[in-house]
């Protein structure tokens, strides 16, 4: 048994507006089938999508704190001209430059209209076929420990692990990477972004949740009440959810 990452949750005060921003930024389409706004490739709502991680923007009453998110998106580009064009385009949509101490780097750090940090990367061969999202990046204290947990928790393939980073990708070799980067700062506020994981057809969600607890996950009550998904924390306190089987 293992779980499949299916989308990235983004919390927002104005979910439709933030959803529209990400749809325009990624060249995708925003769908609002309920209270949340789902952002995915055009051509009709397909979920779970076989090739990408969608972005699901959910409304919350609290604004983002001033603390930097410990989960963010890296956006892929194919050339220097594409990088410059994408930076100009997202800024015209409401993105703003952010200084998170990155110094002189070839990528551009920005924030969406509600302050969620993201990076527009310079062209990199490893991300040439990921689609618009190159990676979901998670700050952590111990990438090796995160690799052990997430390698057991999901069905994604471990591509690289070292003291300062670890990376996974779908076993089909499609879509973005999931990356863990060693950072010195500790987690102090809830994540504004997190992953949702989905059991495979026929798998038992409660058995999966129990398995995750044996790996080091712990329960999380965010006031969700009686819902079909289960909220958990990984061993370093990053929130994630296990959805009911689709």
C-alpha positions as CSV (number, residue, x, y, z in Angstrom):
1,X,0.0,0.0,0.0
2,X,1.1,3.6,-0.7
3,X,-0.5,6.9,-1.3
4,X,-0.4,9.1,-4.4
5,X,0.1,12.9,-4.1
6,X,-2.8,14.4,-6.2
7,X,-2.8,18.1,-5.5
8,X,-1.3,21.0,-3.6
9,X,-3.7,22.8,-1.3
10,X,-3.2,26.6,-1.1
11,X,-5.1,28.4,1.7
12,X,-6.5,31.9,0.8
13,X,-8.8,34.6,2.0
14,X,-10.1,35.0,-1.6
15,X,-9.9,31.5,-3.1
16,X,-11.5,32.5,-6.5
17,X,-9.1,35.4,-7.0
18,X,-6.0,33.4,-5.9
19,X,-7.2,30.5,-8.1
20,X,-7.5,32.8,-11.1
21,X,-3.9,34.1,-10.4
22,X,-2.5,30.6,-10.4
23,X,-4.5,29.5,-13.4
24,X,-3.1,32.5,-15.4
25,X,0.4,31.9,-14.0
26,X,0.5,28.2,-14.9
27,X,-1.4,28.5,-18.2
28,X,-4.2,26.3,-16.8
29,X,-7.9,26.7,-16.0
30,X,-9.6,27.6,-12.8
31,X,-12.7,25.5,-11.9
32,X,-15.0,26.2,-8.9
33,X,-17.1,23.0,-8.5
34,X,-17.7,23.9,-4.8
35,X,-16.3,26.2,-2.1
36,X,-12.7,25.6,-3.3
37,X,-11.2,26.7,-6.7
38,X,-9.3,23.9,-8.4
39,X,-6.6,24.8,-10.9
40,X,-5.6,22.3,-13.5
41,X,-4.8,21.8,-17.2
42,X,-7.4,23.0,-19.7
43,X,-9.8,20.7,-21.6
44,X,-12.2,20.0,-18.7
45,X,-11.8,19.1,-15.1
46,X,-9.8,15.9,-14.7
47,X,-9.1,14.8,-11.1
48,X,-7.0,13.1,-10.1
49,X,-5.0,14.1,-13.1
50,X,-2.6,11.4,-14.4
51,X,0.3,13.7,-15.3
52,X,0.2,16.8,-13.0
53,X,-0.4,17.9,-9.4
54,X,-3.3,20.3,-9.5
55,X,-3.6,23.4,-7.2
56,X,-6.7,23.4,-5.0
57,X,-7.3,26.9,-3.5
58,X,-9.4,26.7,-0.3
59,X,-11.0,29.6,1.5
60,X,-9.8,30.3,5.1
61,X,-10.6,33.2,7.4
62,X,-7.0,34.0,8.5
63,X,-4.5,35.9,6.3
64,X,-1.0,34.6,5.8
65,X,1.4,35.5,8.5
66,X,4.6,37.4,7.9
67,X,6.5,34.2,8.3
68,X,7.9,32.6,5.2
69,X,6.0,29.5,4.0
70,X,7.9,26.3,4.5
71,X,6.3,24.8,1.4
72,X,6.4,26.6,-1.9
73,X,6.2,26.0,-5.7
74,X,9.0,26.3,-8.1
75,X,7.9,27.2,-11.7
76,X,9.8,25.8,-14.7
77,X,11.0,27.8,-17.7
78,X,12.6,26.7,-21.0
79,X,14.8,29.6,-21.8
80,X,16.1,32.9,-20.4
81,X,13.5,34.7,-22.5
82,X,10.7,32.4,-21.1
83,X,11.9,33.1,-17.6
84,X,11.8,36.9,-18.2
85,X,8.4,36.7,-19.8
86,X,6.9,34.6,-17.0
87,X,8.3,37.0,-14.4
88,X,6.8,39.9,-16.2
89,X,3.5,38.1,-16.7
90,X,3.0,37.0,-13.1
91,X,3.9,40.5,-11.9
92,X,1.2,41.9,-14.1
93,X,-1.2,39.5,-12.5
94,X,-0.4,40.8,-9.0
95,X,2.8,38.9,-7.9
96,X,5.4,40.9,-6.0
97,X,9.1,40.5,-5.5
98,X,10.2,39.0,-2.2
99,X,13.5,38.9,-0.3
100,X,13.9,35.7,1.7
101,X,17.6,36.1,2.0
102,X,18.3,34.4,-1.4
103,X,21.1,36.8,-2.3
104,X,22.4,36.8,-5.9
105,X,20.7,33.8,-7.5
106,X,19.6,33.0,-11.1
107,X,16.0,32.4,-10.1
108,X,13.4,35.0,-9.1
109,X,11.6,34.9,-5.8
110,X,8.0,36.3,-5.8
111,X,4.8,36.1,-3.8
112,X,1.3,35.6,-5.1
113,X,-1.4,38.2,-4.3
114,X,-1.8,36.9,-0.8
115,X,1.9,36.6,0.0
116,X,2.6,33.0,-0.7
117,X,6.2,32.7,-1.9
118,X,7.2,31.0,-5.1
119,X,10.2,30.9,-7.5
120,X,10.5,31.3,-11.2
121,X,13.5,29.2,-12.0
122,X,16.1,29.7,-14.7
123,X,16.0,26.9,-17.3
124,X,17.2,23.6,-15.9
125,X,17.4,20.4,-17.9
126,X,16.0,18.3,-15.0
127,X,12.7,20.2,-15.2
128,X,12.4,20.3,-19.0
129,X,9.4,17.9,-19.0
130,X,7.6,18.6,-15.7
131,X,5.0,21.0,-17.0
132,X,4.7,24.5,-15.5
133,X,5.3,23.4,-11.9
134,X,8.9,22.2,-11.6
135,X,8.7,21.2,-8.0
136,X,6.9,21.4,-4.7
137,X,9.6,22.4,-2.3
138,X,9.5,21.7,1.5
139,X,11.9,23.3,4.0
140,X,13.0,20.8,6.6
141,X,15.7,20.1,9.2
142,X,16.6,16.6,8.1
143,X,16.1,15.7,4.4
144,X,17.3,12.1,4.9
145,X,14.6,11.6,7.6
146,X,12.0,13.2,5.4
147,X,13.0,10.9,2.5
148,X,12.5,7.9,4.7
149,X,9.0,9.0,5.8
150,X,7.7,10.2,2.4
151,X,9.3,7.3,0.6
152,X,7.3,5.0,2.7
153,X,4.2,7.2,2.7
154,X,3.8,7.6,-1.0
155,X,4.4,5.6,-4.2
156,X,6.7,8.2,-5.6
157,X,10.3,7.3,-6.6
158,X,13.3,8.6,-4.7
159,X,15.6,10.3,-7.2
160,X,18.3,11.7,-4.9
161,X,19.0,12.0,-1.2
162,X,21.9,13.8,0.6
163,X,22.4,15.6,3.9
164,X,21.0,18.9,2.4
165,X,18.3,17.7,0.0
166,X,16.1,14.9,-1.2
167,X,13.8,14.6,-4.2
168,X,11.0,12.4,-5.4
169,X,8.9,12.1,-8.6
170,X,5.9,10.1,-9.8
171,X,6.9,6.5,-10.7
172,X,5.5,7.3,-14.2
173,X,8.2,10.0,-14.6
174,X,5.7,12.8,-15.2
175,X,4.8,16.0,-13.5
176,X,6.7,17.9,-10.8
177,X,9.3,16.8,-8.3
178,X,8.7,16.8,-4.5
179,X,11.8,18.2,-2.9
180,X,13.0,18.6,0.7
181,X,15.6,21.2,1.4
182,X,17.6,21.6,4.6
183,X,17.0,25.0,6.1
184,X,18.2,26.4,9.5
185,X,14.8,28.0,10.5
186,X,12.3,26.0,12.5
187,X,8.6,25.6,11.7
188,X,6.6,28.1,13.9
189,X,3.3,28.6,12.1
190,X,0.9,26.3,10.1
191,X,1.8,25.7,6.5
192,X,-0.2,27.8,4.0
193,X,0.4,25.1,1.4
194,X,0.3,21.3,1.8
195,X,-0.1,18.1,-0.1
196,X,-3.2,16.0,-0.4
197,X,-2.6,12.2,-0.7
198,X,-5.1,9.7,-2.3
199,X,-5.3,6.0,-1.7
200,X,-5.2,3.8,-4.8
201,X,-8.6,2.3,-5.8
202,X,-9.5,-0.6,-3.5
203,X,-7.1,0.5,-0.7
204,X,-8.4,1.2,2.8
205,X,-8.0,4.8,3.8
206,X,-8.1,4.0,7.6
207,X,-5.5,1.3,7.1
208,X,-3.3,3.8,5.2
209,X,-3.7,6.4,8.0
210,X,-2.8,3.8,10.6
211,X,0.3,2.8,8.5
212,X,1.4,6.5,8.4
213,X,1.1,6.7,12.1
214,X,3.5,3.8,12.5
215,X,5.9,5.8,10.3
216,X,5.8,8.8,12.5
217,X,2.8,10.8,11.4
218,X,0.6,12.3,14.1
219,X,-3.1,13.5,14.1
220,X,-4.0,17.1,13.5
221,X,-7.2,18.9,14.5
222,X,-7.7,22.1,12.5
223,X,-11.4,22.3,13.3
224,X,-12.2,20.2,10.2
225,X,-15.1,18.4,12.0
226,X,-16.7,15.4,10.4
227,X,-15.1,15.2,7.0
228,X,-14.1,12.3,4.7
229,X,-10.4,13.2,4.8
230,X,-7.9,12.8,7.6
231,X,-5.5,15.6,8.6
232,X,-2.0,14.6,9.7
233,X,1.4,16.0,10.4
234,X,4.6,14.4,9.1
235,X,7.5,13.9,11.6
236,X,8.7,17.5,11.2
237,X,5.2,19.0,11.6
238,X,4.2,19.6,8.0
239,X,0.5,19.3,7.5
240,X,-0.9,16.9,4.9
241,X,-4.3,15.2,4.3
242,X,-5.3,11.7,3.3
243,X,-8.4,11.8,1.1
244,X,-11.1,9.2,0.8
245,X,-10.5,6.8,-2.1
246,X,-11.7,8.2,-5.4
